[in-house]
Amino acid sequence: MQKEFMHEIESNILDEDDTTKTFSVPSKRENLVIKVDKEVLSKLENDLKFERMLKNLLKMSSKNTKKEVVNITKRNYRIFL
């Protein structure tokens, strides 16, 4: 199941530039878009931290929220873990 979730995330890249990557997270409740710095992404992809972070974001989201864009930078990524 873990491989399937990460495979879906990697296939849902919306935008990519020199410094960031933007992903659409598959969810039935809301349209969650994650914008991650590439420096942070390289740290998180090596283990399951990125998947855990995304699942925590989905759990913490409000039922009233329909669309949300989360920016994860080098300065704030520890908050999401």
A tleap script that builds the chain and sets N, CA, C and O, in Angstrom:
source leaprc.protein.ff14SB
mol = sequence {
  NMET GLN LYS GLU PHE MET HIE GLU ILE GLU
  SER ASN ILE LEU ASP GLU ASP ASP THR THR
  LYS THR PHE SER VAL PRO SER LYS ARG GLU
  ASN LEU VAL ILE LYS VAL ASP LYS GLU VAL
  LEU SER LYS LEU GLU ASN ASP LEU LYS PHE
  GLU ARG MET LEU LYS ASN LEU LEU LYS MET
  SER SER LYS ASN THR LYS LYS GLU VAL VAL
  ASN ILE THR LYS ARG ASN TYR ARG ILE PHE
  CLEU
}
set mol.1.N position { 0.818 -1.191 0.000 }
set mol.1.CA position { 0.000 0.000 0.000 }
set mol.1.C position { 0.869 1.264 0.000 }
set mol.1.O position { 0.511 2.263 -0.624 }
set mol.2.N position { 1.990 1.219 0.687 }
set mol.2.CA position { 2.861 2.383 0.744 }
set mol.2.C position { 3.408 2.723 -0.630 }
set mol.2.O position { 3.484 3.898 -0.990 }
set mol.3.N position { 3.786 1.729 -1.391 }
set mol.3.CA position { 4.330 1.973 -2.714 }
set mol.3.C position { 3.272 2.562 -3.634 }
set mol.3.O position { 3.580 3.414 -4.467 }
set mol.4.N position { 2.045 2.123 -3.494 }
set mol.4.CA position { 0.965 2.645 -4.324 }
set mol.4.C position { 0.721 4.119 -4.036 }
set mol.4.O position { 0.537 4.909 -4.962 }
set mol.5.N position { 0.717 4.494 -2.770 }
set mol.5.CA position { 0.474 5.885 -2.392 }
set mol.5.C position { 1.572 6.787 -2.945 }
set mol.5.O position { 1.277 7.829 -3.530 }
set mol.6.N position { 2.817 6.408 -2.770 }
set mol.6.CA position { 3.926 7.215 -3.252 }
set mol.6.C position { 3.963 7.239 -4.781 }
set mol.6.O position { 4.360 8.241 -5.375 }
set mol.7.N position { 3.561 6.163 -5.406 }
set mol.7.CA position { 3.506 6.124 -6.869 }
set mol.7.C position { 2.454 7.111 -7.383 }
set mol.7.O position { 2.676 7.784 -8.390 }
set mol.8.N position { 1.327 7.199 -6.706 }
set mol.8.CA position { 0.293 8.161 -7.079 }
set mol.8.C position { 0.786 9.590 -6.911 }
set mol.8.O position { 0.527 10.442 -7.760 }
set mol.9.N position { 1.492 9.853 -5.826 }
set mol.9.CA position { 2.028 11.195 -5.574 }
set mol.9.C position { 3.005 11.580 -6.688 }
set mol.9.O position { 2.922 12.676 -7.241 }
set mol.10.N position { 3.910 10.694 -7.004 }
set mol.10.CA position { 4.918 10.988 -8.021 }
set mol.10.C position { 4.308 11.163 -9.406 }
set mol.10.O position { 4.861 11.886 -10.235 }
set mol.11.N position { 3.197 10.522 -9.666 }
set mol.11.CA position { 2.554 10.678 -10.970 }
set mol.11.C position { 1.693 11.937 -11.048 }
set mol.11.O position { 1.281 12.332 -12.138 }
set mol.12.N position { 1.416 12.572 -9.908 }
set mol.12.CA position { 0.571 13.765 -9.863 }
set mol.12.C position { 1.378 15.048 -9.722 }
set mol.12.O position { 0.984 15.943 -8.973 }
set mol.13.N position { 2.478 15.151 -10.413 }
set mol.13.CA position { 3.270 16.378 -10.376 }
set mol.13.C position { 2.567 17.416 -11.242 }
set mol.13.O position { 2.344 17.202 -12.434 }
set mol.14.N position { 2.224 18.534 -10.628 }
set mol.14.CA position { 1.525 19.598 -11.347 }
set mol.14.C position { 2.492 20.580 -11.994 }
set mol.14.O position { 2.281 21.023 -13.123 }
set mol.15.N position { 3.553 20.916 -11.269 }
set mol.15.CA position { 4.485 21.920 -11.760 }
set mol.15.C position { 5.860 21.646 -11.173 }
set mol.15.O position { 5.987 21.117 -10.069 }
set mol.16.N position { 6.874 22.010 -11.920 }
set mol.16.CA position { 8.242 21.826 -11.435 }
set mol.16.C position { 9.105 22.944 -12.006 }
set mol.16.O position { 9.057 23.236 -13.201 }
set mol.17.N position { 9.889 23.558 -11.140 }
set mol.17.CA position { 10.852 24.559 -11.589 }
set mol.17.C position { 12.198 24.276 -10.934 }
set mol.17.O position { 12.413 23.183 -10.410 }
set mol.18.N position { 13.090 25.234 -10.960 }
set mol.18.CA position { 14.442 25.007 -10.455 }
set mol.18.C position { 14.493 24.736 -8.962 }
set mol.18.O position { 15.352 23.987 -8.498 }
set mol.19.N position { 13.592 25.332 -8.212 }
set mol.19.CA position { 13.683 25.222 -6.756 }
set mol.19.C position { 12.561 24.414 -6.116 }
set mol.19.O position { 12.744 23.899 -5.013 }
set mol.20.N position { 11.419 24.284 -6.759 }
set mol.20.CA position { 10.276 23.613 -6.121 }
set mol.20.C position { 9.614 22.593 -7.041 }
set mol.20.O position { 9.779 22.610 -8.261 }
set mol.21.N position { 8.861 21.711 -6.402 }
set mol.21.CA position { 7.996 20.755 -7.092 }
set mol.21.C position { 6.612 20.865 -6.476 }
set mol.21.O position { 6.475 20.986 -5.258 }
set mol.22.N position { 5.595 20.822 -7.311 }
set mol.22.CA position { 4.225 20.926 -6.835 }
set mol.22.C position { 3.503 19.623 -7.125 }
set mol.22.O position { 3.475 19.151 -8.261 }
set mol.23.N position { 2.908 19.039 -6.064 }
set mol.23.CA position { 2.206 17.763 -6.166 }
set mol.23.C position { 0.728 17.939 -5.836 }
set mol.23.O position { 0.354 18.792 -5.031 }
set mol.24.N position { -0.082 17.140 -6.454 }
set mol.24.CA position { -1.479 17.037 -6.071 }
set mol.24.C position { -1.633 15.742 -5.279 }
set mol.24.O position { -1.304 14.665 -5.776 }
set mol.25.N position { -2.129 15.843 -4.058 }
set mol.25.CA position { -2.255 14.679 -3.181 }
set mol.25.C position { -3.625 14.048 -3.393 }
set mol.25.O position { -4.640 14.734 -3.276 }
set mol.26.N position { -3.672 12.762 -3.702 }
set mol.26.CA position { -4.973 12.114 -3.915 }
set mol.26.C position { -5.753 11.991 -2.607 }
set mol.26.O position { -5.287 11.392 -1.637 }
set mol.27.N position { -6.937 12.567 -2.607 }
set mol.27.CA position { -7.783 12.525 -1.426 }
set mol.27.C position { -9.231 12.653 -1.867 }
set mol.27.O position { -9.539 13.376 -2.813 }
set mol.28.N position { -10.108 11.953 -1.182 }
set mol.28.CA position { -11.529 12.037 -1.498 }
set mol.28.C position { -12.178 13.251 -0.851 }
set mol.28.O position { -13.189 13.752 -1.342 }
set mol.29.N position { -11.602 13.728 0.251 }
set mol.29.CA position { -12.220 14.823 1.003 }
set mol.29.C position { -11.899 16.199 0.456 }
set mol.29.O position { -12.755 17.084 0.458 }
set mol.30.N position { -10.684 16.388 -0.009 }
set mol.30.CA position { -10.292 17.734 -0.411 }
set mol.30.C position { -9.272 17.700 -1.535 }
set mol.30.O position { -8.704 16.657 -1.860 }
set mol.31.N position { -9.061 18.845 -2.106 }
set mol.31.CA position { -8.054 19.028 -3.139 }
set mol.31.C position { -6.824 19.635 -2.473 }
set mol.31.O position { -6.752 20.851 -2.295 }
set mol.32.N position { -5.873 18.811 -2.112 }
set mol.32.CA position { -4.676 19.257 -1.407 }
set mol.32.C position { -3.512 19.331 -2.382 }
set mol.32.O position { -3.201 18.364 -3.077 }
set mol.33.N position { -2.876 20.494 -2.421 }
set mol.33.CA position { -1.720 20.711 -3.279 }
set mol.33.C position { -0.537 21.035 -2.380 }
set mol.33.O position { -0.623 21.899 -1.507 }
set mol.34.N position { 0.569 20.331 -2.604 }
set mol.34.CA position { 1.774 20.500 -1.798 }
set mol.34.C position { 2.868 21.074 -2.690 }
set mol.34.O position { 3.162 20.538 -3.758 }
set mol.35.N position { 3.459 22.160 -2.239 }
set mol.35.CA position { 4.576 22.771 -2.953 }
set mol.35.C position { 5.810 22.602 -2.072 }
set mol.35.O position { 5.891 23.187 -0.992 }
set mol.36.N position { 6.777 21.794 -2.539 }
set mol.36.CA position { 7.925 21.405 -1.722 }
set mol.36.C position { 9.216 21.877 -2.382 }
set mol.36.O position { 9.403 21.726 -3.589 }
set mol.37.N position { 10.105 22.452 -1.566 }
set mol.37.CA position { 11.437 22.797 -2.064 }
set mol.37.C position { 12.191 21.517 -2.402 }
set mol.37.O position { 12.030 20.499 -1.729 }
set mol.38.N position { 13.002 21.573 -3.432 }
set mol.38.CA position { 13.730 20.378 -3.863 }
set mol.38.C position { 14.769 19.935 -2.839 }
set mol.38.O position { 15.056 18.742 -2.733 }
set mol.39.N position { 15.336 20.871 -2.085 }
set mol.39.CA position { 16.284 20.498 -1.022 }
set mol.39.C position { 15.595 19.639 0.027 }
set mol.39.O position { 16.140 18.631 0.477 }
set mol.40.N position { 14.407 20.042 0.406 }
set mol.40.CA position { 13.644 19.306 1.413 }
set mol.40.C position { 13.176 17.972 0.845 }
set mol.40.O position { 13.194 16.958 1.544 }
set mol.41.N position { 12.767 17.966 -0.386 }
set mol.41.CA position { 12.281 16.741 -1.015 }
set mol.41.C position { 13.363 15.678 -1.082 }
set mol.41.O position { 13.084 14.495 -0.891 }
set mol.42.N position { 14.580 16.082 -1.347 }
set mol.42.CA position { 15.680 15.113 -1.392 }
set mol.42.C position { 15.925 14.494 -0.019 }
set mol.42.O position { 16.316 13.331 0.072 }
set mol.43.N position { 15.699 15.256 1.048 }
set mol.43.CA position { 15.842 14.715 2.407 }
set mol.43.C position { 14.700 13.766 2.746 }
set mol.43.O position { 14.902 12.771 3.442 }
set mol.44.N position { 13.515 14.067 2.262 }
set mol.44.CA position { 12.337 13.302 2.654 }
set mol.44.C position { 12.106 12.051 1.823 }
set mol.44.O position { 11.482 11.107 2.306 }
set mol.45.N position { 12.586 12.015 0.598 }
set mol.45.CA position { 12.324 10.874 -0.262 }
set mol.45.C position { 13.134 9.639 0.113 }
set mol.45.O position { 12.772 8.529 -0.276 }
set mol.46.N position { 14.200 9.805 0.844 }
set mol.46.CA position { 15.058 8.680 1.185 }
set mol.46.C position { 14.387 7.690 2.124 }
set mol.46.O position { 14.734 6.509 2.124 }
set mol.47.N position { 13.446 8.145 2.912 }
set mol.47.CA position { 12.741 7.250 3.813 }
set mol.47.C position { 11.244 7.553 3.739 }
set mol.47.O position { 10.795 8.216 2.804 }
set mol.48.N position { 10.495 7.090 4.681 }
set mol.48.CA position { 9.038 7.228 4.642 }
set mol.48.C position { 8.520 8.516 5.269 }
set mol.48.O position { 7.319 8.642 5.508 }
set mol.49.N position { 9.394 9.467 5.536 }
set mol.49.CA position { 8.963 10.713 6.173 }
set mol.49.C position { 8.002 11.506 5.303 }
set mol.49.O position { 7.050 12.097 5.812 }
set mol.50.N position { 8.240 11.527 4.002 }
set mol.50.CA position { 7.382 12.286 3.096 }
set mol.50.C position { 5.961 11.719 3.084 }
set mol.50.O position { 4.985 12.468 3.138 }
set mol.51.N position { 5.856 10.417 3.014 }
set mol.51.CA position { 4.539 9.775 3.035 }
set mol.51.C position { 3.839 10.022 4.363 }
set mol.51.O position { 2.645 10.321 4.382 }
set mol.52.N position { 4.552 9.905 5.460 }
set mol.52.CA position { 3.964 10.144 6.780 }
set mol.52.C position { 3.490 11.594 6.908 }
set mol.52.O position { 2.421 11.864 7.455 }
set mol.53.N position { 4.299 12.515 6.396 }
set mol.53.CA position { 3.938 13.923 6.445 }
set mol.53.C position { 2.649 14.184 5.658 }
set mol.53.O position { 1.778 14.910 6.138 }
set mol.54.N position { 2.517 13.618 4.484 }
set mol.54.CA position { 1.320 13.829 3.673 }
set mol.54.C position { 0.077 13.224 4.326 }
set mol.54.O position { -0.999 13.823 4.303 }
set mol.55.N position { 0.230 12.061 4.896 }
set mol.55.CA position { -0.912 11.437 5.564 }
set mol.55.C position { -1.333 12.228 6.798 }
set mol.55.O position { -2.524 12.321 7.096 }
set mol.56.N position { -0.375 12.795 7.514 }
set mol.56.CA position { -0.712 13.650 8.662 }
set mol.56.C position { -1.440 14.903 8.213 }
set mol.56.O position { -2.391 15.334 8.865 }
set mol.57.N position { -1.011 15.487 7.118 }
set mol.57.CA position { -1.703 16.664 6.594 }
set mol.57.C position { -3.142 16.342 6.203 }
set mol.57.O position { -4.042 17.152 6.421 }
set mol.58.N position { -3.355 15.182 5.637 }
set mol.58.CA position { -4.716 14.792 5.267 }
set mol.58.C position { -5.578 14.534 6.496 }
set mol.58.O position { -6.770 14.843 6.487 }
set mol.59.N position { -5.001 13.980 7.541 }
set mol.59.CA position { -5.755 13.727 8.774 }
set mol.59.C position { -6.139 15.018 9.472 }
set mol.59.O position { -7.237 15.136 10.016 }
set mol.60.N position { -5.227 15.992 9.455 }
set mol.60.CA position { -5.441 17.225 10.205 }
set mol.60.C position { -6.350 18.217 9.474 }
set mol.60.O position { -6.782 19.204 10.068 }
set mol.61.N position { -6.635 17.975 8.233 }
set mol.61.CA position { -7.423 18.951 7.483 }
set mol.61.C position { -8.871 18.970 7.949 }
set mol.61.O position { -9.426 17.950 8.358 }
set mol.62.N position { -9.451 20.121 7.880 }
set mol.62.CA position { -10.823 20.326 8.316 }
set mol.62.C position { -11.798 19.764 7.282 }
set mol.62.O position { -11.482 19.701 6.094 }
set mol.63.N position { -12.961 19.364 7.732 }
set mol.63.CA position { -13.972 18.865 6.806 }
set mol.63.C position { -14.540 19.982 5.943 }
set mol.63.O position { -15.060 19.728 4.856 }
set mol.64.N position { -14.443 21.207 6.421 }
set mol.64.CA position { -14.961 22.345 5.669 }
set mol.64.C position { -14.001 22.799 4.565 }
set mol.64.O position { -14.414 23.487 3.632 }
set mol.65.N position { -12.750 22.428 4.664 }
set mol.65.CA position { -11.761 22.845 3.684 }
set mol.65.C position { -11.913 21.998 2.428 }
set mol.65.O position { -11.884 20.768 2.484 }
set mol.66.N position { -12.071 22.658 1.322 }
set mol.66.CA position { -12.203 21.943 0.051 }
set mol.66.C position { -10.934 21.987 -0.776 }
set mol.66.O position { -10.628 21.041 -1.501 }
set mol.67.N position { -10.194 23.081 -0.670 }
set mol.67.CA position { -8.953 23.211 -1.417 }
set mol.67.C position { -7.923 23.916 -0.546 }
set mol.67.O position { -8.224 24.900 0.129 }
set mol.68.N position { -6.698 23.389 -0.576 }
set mol.68.CA position { -5.643 23.965 0.248 }
set mol.68.C position { -4.307 23.788 -0.458 }
set mol.68.O position { -4.043 22.748 -1.062 }
set mol.69.N position { -3.480 24.804 -0.375 }
set mol.69.CA position { -2.129 24.751 -0.913 }
set mol.69.C position { -1.173 24.901 0.262 }
set mol.69.O position { -1.238 25.883 1.001 }
set mol.70.N position { -0.287 23.929 0.432 }
set mol.70.CA position { 0.670 23.932 1.536 }
set mol.70.C position { 2.066 24.094 0.957 }
set mol.70.O position { 2.490 23.308 0.109 }
set mol.71.N position { 2.776 25.111 1.414 }
set mol.71.CA position { 4.162 25.348 1.002 }
set mol.71.C position { 5.087 24.791 2.068 }
set mol.71.O position { 4.988 25.151 3.241 }
set mol.72.N position { 5.980 23.917 1.655 }
set mol.72.CA position { 6.936 23.323 2.581 }
set mol.72.C position { 8.329 23.768 2.143 }
set mol.72.O position { 8.796 23.429 1.056 }
set mol.73.N position { 8.969 24.525 3.007 }
set mol.73.CA position { 10.294 25.049 2.716 }
set mol.73.C position { 11.320 24.458 3.679 }
set mol.73.O position { 10.987 23.672 4.566 }
set mol.74.N position { 12.543 24.848 3.485 }
set mol.74.CA position { 13.625 24.372 4.351 }
set mol.74.C position { 13.422 24.836 5.786 }
set mol.74.O position { 13.818 24.144 6.724 }
set mol.75.N position { 12.811 25.998 5.963 }
set mol.75.CA position { 12.629 26.554 7.300 }
set mol.75.C position { 11.456 25.930 8.064 }
set mol.75.O position { 11.471 25.918 9.295 }
set mol.76.N position { 10.454 25.418 7.374 }
set mol.76.CA position { 9.263 24.956 8.100 }
set mol.76.C position { 8.954 23.462 7.938 }
set mol.76.O position { 7.918 23.021 8.436 }
set mol.77.N position { 9.767 22.686 7.291 }
set mol.77.CA position { 9.393 21.291 7.043 }
set mol.77.C position { 9.335 20.439 8.307 }
set mol.77.O position { 8.600 19.452 8.334 }
set mol.78.N position { 10.066 20.777 9.327 }
set mol.78.CA position { 10.013 20.005 10.576 }
set mol.78.C position { 8.668 20.122 11.278 }
set mol.78.O position { 8.291 19.232 12.041 }
set mol.79.N position { 7.956 21.180 11.038 }
set mol.79.CA position { 6.623 21.357 11.627 }
set mol.79.C position { 5.680 20.277 11.121 }
set mol.79.O position { 4.839 19.786 11.874 }
set mol.80.N position { 5.808 19.905 9.865 }
set mol.80.CA position { 4.890 18.952 9.255 }
set mol.80.C position { 5.209 17.506 9.603 }
set mol.80.O position { 4.363 16.628 9.429 }
set mol.81.N position { 6.399 17.249 10.086 }
set mol.81.CA position { 6.749 15.887 10.474 }
set mol.81.C position { 6.162 15.596 11.823 }
set mol.81.O position { 6.334 14.496 12.348 }
savepdb mol mol.pdb
quit
